[in-house]
């Protein structure tokens, strides 16, 4: 059994492992000229790239991930409220070159996937990784080549402008929808609620469990079941062109994935499954997976 020796870093269990680390770090300095640059020279290599917000992301976490302040990230994207972040939103991030510190279990493939760049590009910028691609060591610094954002006519498009562009797509009559339940009462609107974003509207009908849930627009069922945390039994309909509708907290679903439905077809019945305070329908409208206010789509 290997015994922890005094003076060794906690990551190394034996003197042999520590020795190997020193050798590899020395090779890194020899083979990678970037490793010999000081912090001042590194700072002369500003980069700009686009980041797409994923489920569970917050602005503070994104800022921390890329080594910038929350204030800087908000300023770069002209964001007034850090809580108004939706899945699929694209953020512009300006910062110096990204550096990744290798953790136990990291591989070139995993690092490349995390930063959405090819492993060949990482190895091109890190000669040691190219020579020893299967021998990454804990603490090794990898310089990650940032994908440059595409040039735009009037600078970068901030998040608010992007949302306005997406919202404008619904202006044509073909984007309008019917109400997903009969005689609805709105119990909760789209927007901030209890300190976080409520991505749809909550609708209620006095018949509760007997209330039919109706397709708001013709399309194809692409989800039917309890597939997402908190939504309970849910149906998702794709209407083409990136437009989708979500019907959550259902008691019963009577359609299946792949079914083609027309506006007004019954999808199931109102329930209180998932994270629900009582019988209601949670209804969302998403364009390119960005949640938008359903009331702007529903017919008056």
C-alpha positions in Angstrom: 0.0 0.0 0.0 1.3 3.5 -0.9 1.8 5.8 2.1 1.4 9.5 1.9 4.9 11.0 2.4 5.6 14.2 4.2 6.1 17.3 2.0 4.2 15.9 -1.0 1.2 17.8 -2.5 -2.1 16.1 -1.6 -2.6 15.0 -5.2 0.5 12.8 -5.1 0.5 9.7 -3.0 4.1 8.6 -3.7 7.4 10.2 -4.3 7.4 8.6 -7.7 4.2 10.4 -8.7 5.6 13.7 -7.4 8.8 13.1 -9.4 6.8 12.3 -12.6 4.8 15.6 -12.1 8.0 17.6 -11.9 9.3 16.0 -15.1 6.1 16.7 -16.9 6.0 20.3 -15.7 9.6 20.8 -16.9 8.7 19.3 -20.3 5.7 21.7 -20.4 8.0 24.7 -19.9 10.4 23.5 -22.6 7.8 22.5 -25.2 5.2 25.2 -24.7 6.6 28.7 -25.3 3.3 30.2 -24.1 4.1 28.8 -20.6 7.1 31.2 -20.4 5.0 34.3 -21.1 4.3 36.5 -18.1 0.9 37.6 -17.1 1.4 41.0 -18.6 2.1 39.7 -22.1 -0.8 37.2 -21.8 -3.1 40.1 -21.1 -2.4 41.6 -24.5 -4.3 38.8 -26.2 -8.0 39.9 -25.8 -10.7 37.6 -27.2 -14.4 37.9 -27.8 -16.7 34.9 -28.1 -20.4 34.0 -27.9 -21.8 31.8 -25.1 -25.3 30.2 -25.3 -27.1 30.0 -21.9 -27.9 26.5 -20.9 -30.4 25.1 -18.4 -29.4 25.9 -14.8 -27.0 28.7 -15.8 -26.9 32.0 -13.9 -25.0 35.2 -15.0 -22.8 35.0 -11.9 -21.8 31.4 -12.6 -21.0 32.2 -16.3 -19.0 35.3 -15.3 -17.0 33.2 -12.7 -16.5 30.4 -15.2 -14.7 32.8 -17.6 -12.9 34.8 -15.1 -14.7 38.1 -15.4 -16.9 40.1 -13.0 -20.7 39.9 -13.1 -20.8 43.7 -13.6 -18.5 43.4 -16.7 -20.7 40.6 -18.2 -23.9 42.7 -17.6 -22.2 45.8 -19.1 -21.0 43.9 -22.2 -24.5 42.7 -22.9 -26.4 45.7 -21.7 -28.3 43.7 -19.1 -30.2 45.6 -16.5 -31.6 42.6 -14.5 -29.3 39.6 -14.0 -32.3 37.4 -13.3 -33.8 37.8 -16.8 -31.7 35.0 -18.4 -33.4 32.5 -20.6 -32.2 29.2 -22.0 -30.8 29.7 -25.5 -29.9 33.4 -25.0 -26.5 34.3 -26.6 -24.1 36.3 -24.5 -21.0 38.1 -25.8 -18.0 37.5 -23.5 -14.9 39.6 -23.7 -11.9 38.4 -21.8 -8.3 37.4 -22.1 -7.3 34.0 -23.3 -9.1 31.2 -21.5 -6.8 29.0 -19.3 -8.0 25.6 -18.1 -6.3 24.0 -15.1 -6.4 20.2 -15.5 -8.3 18.2 -12.9 -8.0 14.6 -12.1 -9.8 12.6 -14.8 -9.5 15.3 -17.5 -8.6 14.2 -21.0 -8.0 16.3 -24.1 -11.4 15.1 -25.5 -13.3 16.1 -22.3 -11.6 19.6 -22.2 -12.3 20.1 -25.9 -16.0 19.2 -25.4 -16.3 21.5 -22.4 -15.1 24.5 -24.4 -16.6 23.4 -27.7 -13.4 23.5 -29.6 -11.6 20.7 -31.4 -8.8 18.8 -29.6 -6.6 19.5 -32.6 -6.8 23.2 -31.9 -6.0 22.7 -28.2 -3.0 20.6 -29.1 -1.9 23.2 -31.7 -1.7 25.8 -29.0 -0.2 23.5 -26.3 2.8 21.6 -27.8 3.2 19.5 -24.7 -0.3 18.2 -25.0 0.4 17.4 -28.7 3.5 15.4 -27.7 1.8 13.7 -24.8 -2.0 13.9 -25.4 -2.7 11.0 -23.1 -0.5 12.2 -20.2 -2.2 15.3 -18.9 -1.3 15.9 -15.2 -3.3 17.5 -12.4 -2.5 21.3 -12.3 -1.3 21.5 -15.9 -2.5 24.7 -17.6 -4.0 24.4 -21.0 -4.4 27.5 -23.1 -7.8 27.2 -24.9 -8.3 28.9 -28.3 -11.4 31.0 -28.1 -13.7 30.9 -31.1 -14.0 34.5 -32.4 -17.5 35.9 -32.6 -18.6 36.7 -36.1 -18.3 40.4 -37.0 -21.6 42.3 -37.0 -22.5 45.5 -38.8 -23.2 47.5 -35.6 -21.1 45.8 -33.0 -22.4 42.8 -31.0 -26.1 42.2 -30.6 -26.9 42.4 -26.9 -29.3 40.1 -25.2 -32.2 42.6 -25.0 -32.0 43.3 -28.7 -31.9 39.6 -29.4 -35.1 39.0 -27.4 -36.8 41.8 -29.3 -35.8 40.3 -32.6 -37.1 36.9 -31.5 -40.3 38.4 -30.2 -41.0 40.2 -33.4 -41.1 36.9 -35.3 -44.5 36.2 -33.8 -46.1 39.3 -35.3 -47.5 37.4 -38.4 -50.9 35.8 -38.1 -49.5 32.4 -38.6 -47.8 32.7 -35.2 -51.0 33.3 -33.3 -52.5 30.6 -31.1 -55.7 29.5 -29.5 -56.1 29.2 -25.7 -55.0 25.8 -24.4 -57.9 25.4 -22.0 -61.5 26.5 -22.3 -62.6 29.5 -20.2 -59.2 30.1 -18.7 -58.4 32.1 -15.6 -54.8 33.3 -15.4 -53.4 32.6 -12.0 -49.7 33.5 -12.6 -48.2 35.6 -15.3 -44.9 35.3 -17.3 -41.9 37.0 -15.7 -40.1 37.1 -12.3 -41.8 35.2 -9.5 -40.5 34.2 -6.1 -37.0 35.4 -7.0 -36.7 33.5 -10.3 -38.0 33.5 -13.8 -41.5 32.0 -14.4 -41.1 30.9 -18.1 -44.8 30.6 -18.9 -48.3 31.4 -17.7 -50.5 29.4 -15.3 -54.1 28.8 -16.4 -56.9 27.4 -14.3 -60.5 26.2 -15.0 -63.1 25.4 -12.3 -63.5 21.9 -13.7 -60.0 21.1 -12.5 -59.2 17.4 -13.3 -61.9 17.3 -15.9 -60.6 20.3 -17.9 -59.2 19.2 -21.3 -55.8 20.5 -22.4 -56.0 21.6 -26.0 -53.3 22.1 -28.6 -52.8 25.8 -29.0 -51.6 25.4 -32.6 -51.2 22.6 -35.2 -47.9 20.7 -35.0 -46.2 17.5 -34.0 -45.8 16.0 -30.5 -42.1 15.7 -29.7 -42.4 15.0 -25.9 -45.1 13.3 -23.9 -44.5 12.1 -20.4 -42.6 13.1 -17.2 -39.3 13.9 -18.8 -38.3 17.2 -17.2 -37.8 17.9 -13.5 -40.6 19.9 -11.9 -42.9 19.9 -15.0 -44.7 16.6 -14.1 -46.6 15.0 -17.0 -46.0 17.3 -19.9 -46.5 17.5 -23.7 -44.3 19.5 -26.0 -45.5 20.4 -29.6 -43.2 21.5 -32.3 -44.8 24.0 -34.8 -41.9 24.4 -37.1 -39.5 27.3 -37.6 -38.2 26.9 -34.0 -41.6 27.5 -32.4 -42.7 25.2 -29.6 -45.4 25.1 -27.0 -45.2 23.3 -23.6 -48.1 22.0 -21.5 -47.2 20.9 -18.0 -48.5 19.5 -14.7 -51.1 17.3 -16.6 -53.1 14.5 -14.9 -53.4 12.4 -18.0 -51.8 12.4 -21.5 -53.7 10.9 -24.4 -51.2 11.7 -27.3 -47.9 10.1 -28.2 -44.6 11.3 -29.5 -44.8 11.6 -33.3 -48.6 12.4 -33.4 -49.7 15.2 -35.6 -52.3 17.4 -33.9 -54.5 20.3 -35.0 -55.3 23.4 -33.0 -58.0 22.4 -30.5 -57.2 18.7 -30.3 -57.2 17.3 -26.8 -53.7 16.4 -25.5 -54.9 15.3 -22.1 -56.4 16.7 -18.9 -55.5 19.2 -16.3 -53.6 18.0 -13.2 -51.2 18.9 -10.5 -48.2 16.6 -11.2 -44.6 17.8 -10.7 -43.9 20.9 -8.7 -47.4 22.3 -8.5 -49.4 24.0 -5.8 -52.7 22.7 -7.2 -54.7 22.0 -10.4 -53.6 24.2 -13.3 -51.9 24.2 -16.6 -48.4 25.7 -17.0 -48.2 26.9 -20.6 -45.0 28.0 -22.3 -44.2 29.4 -25.7 -40.6 29.1 -26.9 -38.9 30.4 -30.0 -35.5 28.7 -30.6 -35.8 27.4 -27.0 -36.0 31.0 -25.7 -39.2 31.4 -23.4 -41.4 34.2 -24.5 -44.6 35.7 -23.0 -47.4 33.4 -24.2 -50.0 36.2 -23.8 -48.5 37.9 -26.9 -49.3 34.8 -28.9 -52.7 33.9 -27.6 -55.7 35.2 -29.5 -57.7 38.0 -27.7 
